[in-house]
C-alpha cells in the first residue's frame, strides 16, 4: 500500500469512527424527556443512568431527587445501595481464589472448607461453590433469618446446617442470599481477610472505586447520598422509609454502596475482559466463568405473553438472556426503597447502569435499560413502561381488595385458653433466632423479632396477629400447649413454610454449674439411669441399650424430654442436695433415687 493511499485509509477510518461516536448520543436523543415522563408516570422520586459503549462512558445523568423532601438532585456521584449487584463482586472474589488454587468451582466446597456444614451428609459431600453462587443448592431463601437481624456472618454460616432443602440439588433455581453470605465467610476462612478487606484490596482499589463503601454509616458521611421514599400501598403519597442498615452479616450478598461513576469502572472492566486503564484487574477466565450458564431460570416475561426475552439462565452473580436476538447479561438489586440493575450486551459492547429510588418504581430498572438498548441498536421501542404500569396498577388494586377481606375465617366470640401473661416470654428457633413476646398495656402484647417490633392482638382461640405493616408485613402466631396444659411454644409461617418456636427457659438453668448439680447415676428397680452433661452444656439421660434422652431446661429443677413431650423430669432436693428425680408422664409419677 502506498503512503498516500495509507493516509487516505487512516483519514477515512478516523472519520468513520468519529461519525459513529457522534451518532451514539444522537441515538439517545429524547432520553431526557422519556425519563421525565417515566418517573412521573411511576411516581418515582429519582433515578440515575449511565451508558457504556466500547469501554467508554457515553451517557451519565441523574434524574429527579436523591432526597425528595429537600429537593436535592441525583448526580453522577450520588451514593446508592446496589443491593444484590454486590453478588457479582463476591462471585468474582471467589473466582480469584479459584485462580489461586484455593478453591475449585466443581468440587465439594467442604473439601476446601472443612468447617462448612449443610443439612445432611448428602449435601456436605455434594455442594460446590458453583452450586452456592448459582442458587441451585435446592435450599430456598429463608430471608427472615437475616432481615433486620444482628446475626454476624459467622453465625449465618453456622445456620446453613439447619436449612432443609425443598428441592433436589441442581434441579431448580432457588434464590438464596445466605449462600452468598456463606461465600463471603469462605473468603475470610481461606484468606484470613474479611470479605470487605479482600474486595477493597483486589477489586475496588484497582478499579479506582474510591467512593464505594460497605455500610449506611459510611454512606451518610458523604452528603451526596440517596434517601428512600416509597409510595403508600393504598395511595400515591410518598413517604420516607428507613435505610436497611443491618446488612453486615449478609454483606457479600448485598451491602455494597456505590455511584454511577464508580460502577461505570466496574462495568468497563466486565466488558473489557477484566482490563481497566490498561491493567488486568479481573482474570478473564473468572468473567467467563460467572457468565457461563449454570441453571435455567423461569421466564416470567414469556409467561405473560411477551416474547422479547428468551432462554434466561443464571451463571454466578448474574444471568444471561436473549433480548430480541441480542445476548444480554444482567442482575438486579433490590432493598427497601432502592433498586438497581447492571447489565451489558457482550456482542454489541453496550452496557447500562440504572438506579431507581422507591419500591413503586422497582420495574423501572428493566424498563429503562431495555429502552436504552433499543435506542442504541436502532430498534423499535417496546412499550415496556405502559405494559408494566398497567400490571402494577392492577396489582395495587388487587392488594387493596384483598386487604378488605382481612380477618376472614375469624371465629367470633372465642377467648384465649390461658391468661394473657401465660403467652409472654422468649421463644426460640435454631434457624431464625428468638421472638420476644411482651405485655403492651393491660390487654394486648408486643411482638419483637430481630429489629421488627409490632403490636399484637388476639385473633381467635390461641392465635394472635400483628397488624399488616407496610414494610414488615403481618405475623400470625398460633400458640400450642404442652401435654401438661402449659403454653410452651407456637407455630408461625416464615418465608416458605412453618417454623416452630419453643419457649426459652431462664438462661441460668443451662449453666454448667447448674447442670453439674444433676449429674450422676439414678436407679429405679434394676434400671440404672446416668445423667451426664455434654455437647455444649446439654443434659442427657443415658439408659444402656436405649437412645439417650436430651433434657431441655424448663423451670428451676424441671426438665422436659426433647423427644417425648409428655414426659417431665423434676429433680428433688433434700438438705441442699439432689437426692432423686421424679418422672411425670401420662402413666403416673415415678421417683428415681440418686445412687450414692
TORROKOL-48781 format. One record per residue (C-alpha): z, x, y; residue in three letters. Coordinates in steps of 0.02 Angstrom, whole numbers, plus 32768, in hexadecimal, padded with zeros to 4 digits. Each point is the difference from the previous one (the first is absolute). Last residue first. Layout:
N
<<Z X Y> ALA>
...
% end
This chain:
596
<<92D5 7B36 77A8> UNK>
<<7F7F 7F7B 7FD4> UNK>
<<7FDE 7F7A 8083> UNK>
<<8012 7F50 7FBF> UNK>
<<7F71 7F84 7FF7> UNK>
<<803F 7F53 8031> UNK>
<<7F84 7F76 7FD6> UNK>
<<7FDB 7F63 8063> UNK>
<<7F94 7F71 7FBE> UNK>
<<7F58 7FD3 7FB4> UNK>
<<7FA8 7FEA 80A8> UNK>
<<802D 80B3 8031> UNK>
<<8097 805C 8043> UNK>
<<802F 80AD 7FC2> UNK>
<<80AA 803E 8039> UNK>
<<8019 80B9 8012> UNK>
<<809F 805C 7FD2> UNK>
<<808A 8073 803C> UNK>
<<7FBC 8041 80A6> UNK>
<<8095 8051 8056> UNK>
<<8060 7FD1 809E> UNK>
<<8095 7FB7 7FA5> UNK>
<<7F8B 7F8F 7F9D> UNK>
<<7F4A 7FEE 802C> UNK>
<<7F7F 7F92 7FA9> UNK>
<<7F46 8025 800D> UNK>
<<7F92 7F66 800B> UNK>
<<7F5F 7FFB 7F9D> UNK>
<<7F89 7F6F 801E> UNK>
<<7F7A 7FB9 7F8C> UNK>
<<7F8E 7F6D 802C> UNK>
<<7F83 8071 8057> UNK>
<<7FE0 8065 7F62> UNK>
<<7F8C 8094 8022> UNK>
<<804C 8047 80A0> UNK>
<<80AE 7FD6 7FC3> UNK>
<<8078 7FD1 808C> UNK>
<<8096 8064 803A> UNK>
<<80AB 7FD0 8044> UNK>
<<8089 807B 8032> UNK>
<<7FE5 7FD7 80BA> UNK>
<<7F68 7F90 8004> UNK>
<<7F4F 800A 7FBD> UNK>
<<7FDB 80B2 7FC7> UNK>
<<7F6F 7FFF 7F82> UNK>
<<8024 8039 7F4F> UNK>
<<7F6E 8049 7F9E> UNK>
<<8010 7FD5 7F49> UNK>
<<7FCE 8081 7F7D> UNK>
<<7F8C 7FC2 7F79> UNK>
<<8058 7FEA 7F59> UNK>
<<8027 8073 7F6D> UNK>
<<809E 8049 804A> UNK>
<<8041 7F9A 8093> UNK>
<<7FED 804F 80AC> UNK>
<<8037 7FA6 809E> UNK>
<<7FAD 804D 8098> UNK>
<<8035 8022 80B3> UNK>
<<7F85 8045 807E> UNK>
<<8027 8092 8073> UNK>
<<7F54 8050 8004> UNK>
<<7FCB 7FEE 7F4A> UNK>
<<80A7 8014 7FAA> UNK>
<<80B2 7FB9 7FF9> UNK>
<<804A 7FD2 7F56> UNK>
<<8059 7F6E 7FAE> UNK>
<<8012 8016 7F44> UNK>
<<8011 7F66 7F93> UNK>
<<8053 800B 7F56> UNK>
<<7FED 7F71 7F86> UNK>
<<807F 7FF0 7F73> UNK>
<<805D 7F70 8051> UNK>
<<7FE7 8017 80BB> UNK>
<<800A 80B2 803F> UNK>
<<7FE6 805A 80A6> UNK>
<<7FD2 80B5 801D> UNK>
<<7FFE 8052 80AB> UNK>
<<7FB9 7FE5 80AD> UNK>
<<804A 7F7D 8075> UNK>
<<8057 806D 8080> UNK>
<<7F66 8070 8004> UNK>
<<7FA1 7F73 8053> UNK>
<<806F 7FFF 809A> UNK>
<<7FFA 80BC 801C> UNK>
<<7F44 8002 7FDF> UNK>
<<7FE3 7F80 8089> UNK>
<<7FAC 7F5E 7FCD> UNK>
<<8088 7F83 802E> UNK>
<<800E 804F 80AD> UNK>
<<7F51 7FC2 8027> UNK>
<<803A 7F4A 8000> UNK>
<<7F93 7F9E 7F8A> UNK>
<<7F4D 7FDA 8029> UNK>
<<7FC2 7F52 7FD2> UNK>
<<7F5C 8004 7FA3> UNK>
<<7F50 7FEC 8047> UNK>
<<7F6E 7FCA 7F93> UNK>
<<7F51 800E 8045> UNK>
<<7F77 7F81 7FDC> UNK>
<<7F4D 8030 801E> UNK>
<<7F74 804D 8068> UNK>
<<8059 8030 80A0> UNK>
<<80B0 7FBB 7FF8> UNK>
<<8030 7F56 7FB8> UNK>
<<80BD 7FF3 7FF6> UNK>
<<807A 7FE6 7F70> UNK>
<<80BB 8001 801C> UNK>
<<80A2 8052 7FCE> UNK>
<<80B0 7FED 7FBC> UNK>
<<803D 7F57 803C> UNK>
<<808E 7FDC 7F87> UNK>
<<8000 7F7E 7F75> UNK>
<<803A 8074 7F75> UNK>
<<7F54 7FF5 7FB0> UNK>
<<7FC5 804E 80A4> UNK>
<<7FBA 7F99 808E> UNK>
<<7F55 800B 804F> UNK>
<<7FCB 7FFC 80B5> UNK>
<<7F50 7FD3 8034> UNK>
<<7FC1 8063 8094> UNK>
<<7F74 7FD3 8077> UNK>
<<7FC1 807E 807F> UNK>
<<7F83 7FCB 8085> UNK>
<<7F8E 8071 8066> UNK>
<<8028 80A5 8056> UNK>
<<7F93 7FF6 809B> UNK>
<<7FEE 7F46 8028> UNK>
<<80A6 7FD4 7FAC> UNK>
<<8002 7F6E 7F86> UNK>
<<80B9 7FD4 800E> UNK>
<<8072 8044 7F77> UNK>
<<801D 7F9D 7F61> UNK>
<<8093 7FD9 7F8C> UNK>
<<7FF5 7FB9 7F50> UNK>
<<809D 7FD3 7F9F> UNK>
<<7FE3 7F42 8003> UNK>
<<7F8C 7FE3 8093> UNK>
<<7FC4 805B 809C> UNK>
<<80A1 804B 8046> UNK>
<<7FEA 8075 8094> UNK>
<<7FD4 80B3 8027> UNK>
<<7FF9 805B 80A6> UNK>
<<7F8F 8098 8003> UNK>
<<8015 80BD 8001> UNK>
<<7F77 8076 7FC6> UNK>
<<8028 80BA 8013> UNK>
<<8019 8018 7F44> UNK>
<<802E 7F50 7FC5> UNK>
<<807E 7F9A 8062> UNK>
<<8017 7F43 7FE8> UNK>
<<8082 7FAB 806E> UNK>
<<805E 7F64 7FC8> UNK>
<<802C 7F51 803A> UNK>
<<8096 7F89 800D> UNK>
<<8086 804F 806B> UNK>
<<7F9B 807B 8064> UNK>
<<7F95 807E 7FA7> UNK>
<<804E 803D 7F5E> UNK>
<<7FB4 8097 7FAD> UNK>
<<7F7B 801E 7F7C> UNK>
<<7FC9 80B5 7FEE> UNK>
<<7F65 8028 7F99> UNK>
<<8001 80AA 7FAC> UNK>
<<7F78 8072 7FBB> UNK>
<<7F51 7FCC 7FCF> UNK>
<<7FE7 8054 7F58> UNK>
<<80AF 800C 7FB8> UNK>
<<802D 7F53 8040> UNK>
<<80A3 7FE1 805C> UNK>
<<8066 7F6F 8045> UNK>
<<8085 801C 8086> UNK>
<<8076 7F71 8029> UNK>
<<8006 7F48 802C> UNK>
<<7FD7 7F6F 7F8C> UNK>
<<80B5 7FE0 7FCF> UNK>
<<802E 7FED 80B9> UNK>
<<7F97 7F62 800D> UNK>
<<8069 7FA1 7F80> UNK>
<<7FA8 7FE9 7F59> UNK>
<<7F82 7F88 7FB1> UNK>
<<7F9D 7FF1 80A0> UNK>
<<7FDE 7F4C 8036> UNK>
<<7F73 7F86 7FE1> UNK>
<<7FD4 7F6D 8071> UNK>
<<7F45 801C 8005> UNK>
<<7FA2 805C 7F7A> UNK>
<<7F83 806D 805D> UNK>
<<7F54 7FFC 7FB3> UNK>
<<7FA7 8014 80A6> UNK>
<<806C 8062 8078> UNK>
<<7F70 803C 8068> UNK>
<<7F73 7F81 7FFF> UNK>
<<7FD8 8019 80B8> UNK>
<<7FF2 80B9 7FD7> UNK>
<<7F63 7FDD 7F9D> UNK>
<<7FAA 7FA7 808F> UNK>
<<8021 808F 8078> UNK>
<<7FC8 8080 7F7F> UNK>
<<7F60 7F9F 7FDC> UNK>
<<7FDB 7FFD 80BB> UNK>
<<8018 80BB 800B> UNK>
<<7F8F 801A 7F6A> UNK>
<<7F79 7F91 8049> UNK>
<<800B 8060 80A4> UNK>
<<7FF5 80A7 7FA5> UNK>
<<7F6A 7FCA 7F99> UNK>
<<7FA3 7FC7 809C> UNK>
<<802B 80A4 8054> UNK>
<<7FC1 805E 7F66> UNK>
<<7F54 7FB4 8006> UNK>
<<7FEC 8007 80BD> UNK>
<<803A 80B4 8006> UNK>
<<7F90 8034 7F70> UNK>
<<7F61 7FB7 804C> UNK>
<<7F93 8089 7FB3> UNK>
<<7F9D 8060 8082> UNK>
<<7F4D 8027 7FD1> UNK>
<<7FEE 80B6 7FD4> UNK>
<<7FD1 8095 806E> UNK>
<<806F 8078 7FA0> UNK>
<<806D 8023 8098> UNK>
<<8015 7F47 8028> UNK>
<<8024 7FD2 7F4B> UNK>
<<8082 808A 7FF3> UNK>
<<8054 7FC5 809F> UNK>
<<8009 7F4B 7FC7> UNK>
<<8045 8033 7F58> UNK>
<<808B 8064 8052> UNK>
<<802D 7F73 8078> UNK>
<<800F 7F7C 7F77> UNK>
<<805B 8072 7F88> UNK>
<<8085 8034 807E> UNK>
<<7FFD 7F4E 8042> UNK>
<<8048 7FAE 7F64> UNK>
<<80B2 802D 803A> UNK>
<<7FED 7FA8 80A8> UNK>
<<8089 7F7E 7FE5> UNK>
<<8071 808C 7FC5> UNK>
<<7FFD 804E 80AD> UNK>
<<7FBF 80A5 8046> UNK>
<<7F5A 8042 7FBB> UNK>
<<7FCD 80B5 7FDF> UNK>
<<7F4E 802B 7FCC> UNK>
<<7FB2 80A5 7FCB> UNK>
<<7F46 8007 7FD4> UNK>
<<7F93 8080 7FA8> UNK>
<<7F45 801E 7FF1> UNK>
<<7FAD 8090 7FA3> UNK>
<<7F82 7F88 7FB1> UNK>
<<8018 8038 7F4B> UNK>
<<80BD 800F 8012> UNK>
<<801B 7F58 8056> UNK>
<<80AC 800A 804D> UNK>
<<80A4 7FA2 800C> UNK>
<<80AD 8005 804B> UNK>
<<8051 7F56 8019> UNK>
<<8099 7FCA 805F> UNK>
<<807F 7F75 8014> UNK>
<<809D 7FEB 8068> UNK>
<<807C 7F70 801A> UNK>
<<805F 8011 7F5D> UNK>
<<7FAC 8088 7F9B> UNK>
<<7F4E 8009 7FBE> UNK>
<<7F8A 8091 7FE1> UNK>
<<7F51 7FEC 7FBE> UNK>
<<7F97 807A 7F9D> UNK>
<<7F47 802A 8003> UNK>
<<7F6B 8052 7FAE> UNK>
<<7F59 7FA9 801E> UNK>
<<7F5F 801F 7F9E> UNK>
<<7F71 7FA4 8054> UNK>
<<7F9F 7F74 7FAA> UNK>
<<8044 7F72 806A> UNK>
<<80AD 804A 7FEB> UNK>
<<8011 8050 7F54> UNK>
<<80B9 8021 7FE6> UNK>
<<8076 8094 7FF7> UNK>
<<80BD 8006 7FFC> UNK>
<<8086 806C 804C> UNK>
<<80A0 805E 7FD8> UNK>
<<7FC2 8031 7F55> UNK>
<<7F5F 7FAE 7FC3> UNK>
<<7FF4 7F44 8008> UNK>
<<7F64 7F9B 7FD6> UNK>
<<7FA1 7F78 805C> UNK>
<<7F5B 7FD1 7FAD> UNK>
<<7FAA 7F9A 8086> UNK>
<<801B 7FD7 80B7> UNK>
<<7F83 7F9E 806A> UNK>
<<7FF9 7F72 7F81> UNK>
<<8079 7F84 804E> UNK>
<<801E 7F6A 7F8F> UNK>
<<80BD 7FFA 800F> UNK>
<<8014 8058 7F58> UNK>
<<7F88 8085 8042> UNK>
<<807A 8029 808B> UNK>
<<8094 8005 7F8A> UNK>
<<7FAD 8083 7F93> UNK>
<<8090 8030 7F8D> UNK>
<<800D 80BD 7FEF> UNK>
<<7FBB 806D 7F75> UNK>
<<8066 809B 7FCD> UNK>
<<7FEB 80BC 8012> UNK>
<<7F64 8019 806A> UNK>
<<7FEE 80B2 8045> UNK>
<<8021 8005 80BB> UNK>
<<80A9 8056 7FED> UNK>
<<7FB3 807F 7F89> UNK>
<<7F6F 8027 8075> UNK>
<<8076 8023 8091> UNK>
<<806A 806D 7F8E> UNK>
<<7F67 8063 7FC5> UNK>
<<7FD2 801B 80B7> UNK>
<<80A2 805F 8017> UNK>
<<8052 7FC5 80A2> UNK>
<<8013 8073 8096> UNK>
<<7F62 806C 7FF2> UNK>
<<7FE7 8045 80AF> UNK>
<<7F69 7FED 8073> UNK>
<<8058 7F8C 8079> UNK>
<<802E 7F8E 7F70> UNK>
<<7FBA 800C 7F50> UNK>
<<803C 7F91 7F72> UNK>
<<7F53 7FD4 7FC0> UNK>
<<7FC9 7FC8 80AE> UNK>
<<8022 7F45 7FFA> UNK>
<<80B6 8013 7FCF> UNK>
<<8016 808B 8081> UNK>
<<7FB5 7F91 8088> UNK>
<<8073 7F72 7FCC> UNK>
<<809C 806B 8010> UNK>
<<7FCB 8041 80AB> UNK>
<<7FD9 7F4C 8035> UNK>
<<80AF 7FD2 7FC9> UNK>
<<8048 8074 8083> UNK>
<<7F9B 7FB5 808E> UNK>
<<8013 7F4C 7FCA> UNK>
<<80BD 800A 7FF2> UNK>
<<8085 8027 7F7F> UNK>
<<809B 7FC1 7FA7> UNK>
<<8018 802C 7F48> UNK>
<<807F 7F9A 7F9D> UNK>
<<7F97 7FA8 7F7D> UNK>
<<8001 802E 7F49> UNK>
<<8040 80B2 8011> UNK>
<<808F 7FC0 806F> UNK>
<<804B 7F7F 7F89> UNK>
<<80AD 804C 800E> UNK>
<<7FEB 801E 80BB> UNK>
<<7FB1 7F58 8027> UNK>
<<8093 7F9E 8045> UNK>
<<7FB6 7FEE 80AF> UNK>
<<7F97 7F63 7FF2> UNK>
<<7FE5 7FE6 80BA> UNK>
<<8056 7F66 8043> UNK>
<<7F9B 7F67 8032> UNK>
<<7FC9 7FD0 80AF> UNK>
<<7FC2 7F4E 8016> UNK>
<<7F54 7FB4 801A> UNK>
<<7FF1 7F42 800B> UNK>
<<7F6A 7FB7 7FA4> UNK>
<<8069 7F81 7FA2> UNK>
<<803F 7FDD 7F4F> UNK>
<<8007 80B3 7FBF> UNK>
<<8034 804A 80A6> UNK>
<<7F82 8088 802A> UNK>
<<803A 80B2 7FE8> UNK>
<<8020 8089 807E> UNK>
<<801E 80B4 7FCA> UNK>
<<801D 8085 8087> UNK>
<<7F89 8093 7FFE> UNK>
<<8025 80AF 8040> UNK>
<<7FD6 8068 809A> UNK>
<<80B1 8024 803B> UNK>
<<8014 8089 7F7C> UNK>
<<80B7 800D 7FCE> UNK>
<<7FE6 7F55 7FB1> UNK>
<<7F92 804A 7F78> UNK>
<<8088 807A 7FCA> UNK>
<<807C 7F71 7FE7> UNK>
<<7F77 7F98 7FAC> UNK>
<<7FF0 8088 7F7D> UNK>
<<7F82 8078 7FB1> UNK>
<<7F9F 804A 8092> UNK>
<<7F4B 8024 8031> UNK>
<<7FE9 8040 80B2> UNK>
<<7FCB 80B1 7FD4> UNK>
<<7F7C 7FD4 7F7F> UNK>
<<7FAD 80AB 8012> UNK>
<<7FAD 7FEE 7F55> UNK>
<<8053 80A0 7FC1> UNK>
<<80A9 7FC0 8041> UNK>
<<7FF3 7F53 7FB2> UNK>
<<7FC1 8034 7F54> UNK>
<<8058 8091 7FAC> UNK>
<<8099 8022 806B> UNK>
<<8024 7F51 803F> UNK>
<<7FD5 7FB0 7F5A> UNK>
<<8076 8074 7FA1> UNK>
<<808A 7FE8 8080> UNK>
<<7FF4 7F42 7FF4> UNK>
<<7FFD 8003 7F42> UNK>
<<809E 8067 8002> UNK>
<<7FEA 80B0 7FBE> UNK>
<<8042 8046 7F5B> UNK>
<<7F49 8007 7FCA> UNK>
<<8001 7FA8 7F57> UNK>
<<8096 7F8E 801D> UNK>
<<7FCB 7FDA 80B3> UNK>
<<7F4F 7FD2 7FCD> UNK>
<<8048 7F94 7F74> UNK>
<<8069 7FA5 8082> UNK>
<<7F61 7FD8 8060> UNK>
<<7FB3 7FC0 7F5F> UNK>
<<8099 7F92 7FE6> UNK>
<<7FE6 7FB0 80AB> UNK>
<<7F4B 7FE8 7FCF> UNK>
<<8032 7FAB 7F5E> UNK>
<<8079 7F93 8062> UNK>
<<7F72 7FB9 8069> UNK>
<<7FB2 7FA9 7F6A> UNK>
<<7F5D 7FA1 8003> UNK>
<<7FD7 7FB8 7F55> UNK>
<<7F4A 8023 7FCE> UNK>
<<7FF9 7FCC 7F4A> UNK>
<<7FDE 804A 7F53> UNK>
<<8034 80B5 801A> UNK>
<<80AE 7FE3 7FB6> UNK>
<<801F 7F58 7FAE> UNK>
<<803B 7F7B 807A> UNK>
<<80A9 7FC4 8041> UNK>
<<8051 80AA 7FF1> UNK>
<<80BF 8003 8006> UNK>
<<8042 805E 8097> UNK>
<<80B1 803B 7FD9> UNK>
<<7FD1 80B4 7FD9> UNK>
<<7FA5 800E 80A6> UNK>
<<80A7 7FE9 8058> UNK>
<<8029 80B9 7FFB> UNK>
<<7F6E 8029 8074> UNK>
<<803E 7F7A 8078> UNK>
<<80A7 805A 8004> UNK>
<<7FAD 80A9 8020> UNK>
<<7F9A 7FB4 808D> UNK>
<<809F 7FBE 804F> UNK>
<<802F 7F49 7FFA> UNK>
<<802C 7FBD 80AC> UNK>
<<7FAA 7F59 7FE7> UNK>
<<7F94 7F9B 8078> UNK>
<<7F7C 7FED 7F78> UNK>
<<8020 8081 7F77> UNK>
<<802F 7F98 7F68> UNK>
<<7FB1 7F67 804E> UNK>
<<7F57 8051 7FE2> UNK>
<<8006 7FE7 7F43> UNK>
<<7F44 8020 7FFC> UNK>
<<7FC6 7FE8 7F4D> UNK>
<<8007 807C 7F71> UNK>
<<7F63 800C 7F93> UNK>
<<7FF3 80BA 8029> UNK>
<<7F55 7FE5 8051> UNK>
<<8028 800F 80B8> UNK>
<<7F88 8093 801C> UNK>
<<8083 807F 8038> UNK>
<<8078 7FE2 7F70> UNK>
<<7F77 7FFE 7F7C> UNK>
<<7FB6 809F 8049> UNK>
<<80AC 8052 7FF5> UNK>
<<7FFE 7FD7 7F47> UNK>
<<8062 7F7E 7F9F> UNK>
<<7FF5 8015 7F42> UNK>
<<8099 804E 7FAD> UNK>
<<807F 7FB7 8078> UNK>
<<7FA2 7F5A 7FFD> UNK>
<<800E 7FF3 7F44> UNK>
<<80B3 803F 8006> UNK>
<<8038 7F6C 8068> UNK>
<<8022 7FC7 80B3> UNK>
<<7FCF 80A3 8053> UNK>
<<8063 80A0 8015> UNK>
<<7FCF 8097 8069> UNK>
<<8075 8094 7FE7> UNK>
<<7F85 8062 7F95> UNK>
<<7F84 8016 8090> UNK>
<<7F6A 8061 7FBE> UNK>
<<7FFB 7FB8 7F4F> UNK>
<<8044 7F5F 8049> UNK>
<<7F60 7FEA 8063> UNK>
<<7FA2 7FDD 7F61> UNK>
<<7F59 805B 800B> UNK>
<<7F6E 7FB8 8061> UNK>
<<800D 8041 80B2> UNK>
<<8050 80A5 7FD5> UNK>
<<8095 8047 805D> UNK>
<<8042 80AA 8038> UNK>
<<7F57 8052 7FE2> UNK>
<<7FE5 802D 80B7> UNK>
<<7F6C 7F8A 8010> UNK>
<<806C 7F76 7FB5> UNK>
<<8082 8028 8084> UNK>
<<7F7A 7FE9 8086> UNK>
<<7FD3 7F5B 7FAF> UNK>
<<80B4 7FC4 8016> UNK>
<<7FF0 8025 80BA> UNK>
<<7F5C 7F9E 8003> UNK>
<<804F 7F6B 7FA7> UNK>
<<808E 8005 807F> UNK>
<<7F89 8005 8095> UNK>
<<7F99 7F76 7FAD> UNK>
<<809D 7F96 7FF5> UNK>
<<802A 800D 80B9> UNK>
<<7F76 7F81 801F> UNK>
<<8084 7F8D 7FB8> UNK>
<<805B 7FF1 80A7> UNK>
<<7F9E 804F 8091> UNK>
<<8092 7FDE 8075> UNK>
<<7FB2 800C 80AC> UNK>
<<800C 8080 808C> UNK>
<<7F96 7FE6 809A> UNK>
<<7F9B 809D 8022> UNK>
<<7F53 7FB0 800C> UNK>
<<804D 7F7E 8073> UNK>
<<8044 7F4F 7FED> UNK>
<<8030 7FBA 80A9> UNK>
<<80B1 7FD9 803E> UNK>
<<800F 7F48 802F> UNK>
<<80BF 8009 8001> UNK>
<<800D 7F64 7F93> UNK>
<<7F6C 802D 7F91> UNK>
<<802D 80B4 7FDE> UNK>
<<7F6D 805E 7FB3> UNK>
<<7F91 7F8B 8064> UNK>
<<7F4A 7FD1 7FF8> UNK>
<<7F79 8074 7FBF> UNK>
<<800C 80BB 7FE3> UNK>
<<7F66 806B 7FF1> UNK>
<<7FB0 808D 7F9E> UNK>
<<7F45 8007 7FE1> UNK>
<<7F8D 808F 7FCC> UNK>
<<807F 8070 7FAA> UNK>
<<7F9E 808A 7FA9> UNK>
<<7FF5 8033 7F4A> UNK>
<<7F57 7FB1 7FE2> UNK>
<<8037 7F5B 804E> UNK>
<<80B4 7FCE 8021> UNK>
<<8038 7F5C 8050> UNK>
<<80AB 7FDB 804A> UNK>
<<804D 7F56 8025> UNK>
<<80AB 7FCA 8040> UNK>
<<8044 7F50 8009> UNK>
<<806E 7F92 806C> UNK>
<<8058 7F5B 801C> UNK>
<<7FA6 7F98 7F7A> UNK>
<<7FE9 7F46 801E> UNK>
<<7F75 8001 7F7E> UNK>
<<7F7B 7FB4 8071> UNK>
<<803C 806A 8092> UNK>
<<7FFB 80A1 7F9B> UNK>
<<7F51 7FD2 7FC3> UNK>
<<7FBE 7FD6 80AD> UNK>
<<803D 80A3 804C> UNK>
<<7FC3 8064 7F6B> UNK>
<<7F52 7FB3 8006> UNK>
<<7FF4 8022 80BA> UNK>
<<802E 80B6 7FE4> UNK>
<<7F89 800C 7F6D> UNK>
<<7F6D 7FC3 8068> UNK>
<<7FA5 80A4 7FF7> UNK>
<<8034 8056 7F60> UNK>
<<7F4C 8027 7FD3> UNK>
<<7FF1 804E 80AB> UNK>
<<8091 8073 7FD3> UNK>
<<7F95 8040 7F6F> UNK>
<<7F5A 8006 805C> UNK>
<<802F 8098 8066> UNK>
<<8027 8067 7F66> UNK>
<<7F5C 7FD0 7FB0> UNK>
<<7FA1 8032 809D> UNK>
<<805A 80A6 8006> UNK>
<<7FD9 8020 7F49> UNK>
<<7F49 7FD4 801B> UNK>
<<7FF4 8070 809A> UNK>
<<8053 808F 7FA3> UNK>
<<7F81 7FEF 7F73> UNK>
<<7F6D 7FF6 8079> UNK>
<<8038 809C 805D> UNK>
<<8020 805F 7F5F> UNK>
<<7F54 7FD0 7FC0> UNK>
<<7FAB 8030 80A4> UNK>
<<8056 80A9 7FFF> UNK>
<<7FCF 801B 7F4A> UNK>
<<7F4C 7FD8 802E> UNK>
<<8005 8080 808D> UNK>
<<804D 8084 7F8F> UNK>
<<7F7E 7FE4 7F7A> UNK>
<<8030 7FBB 7F55> UNK>
% end
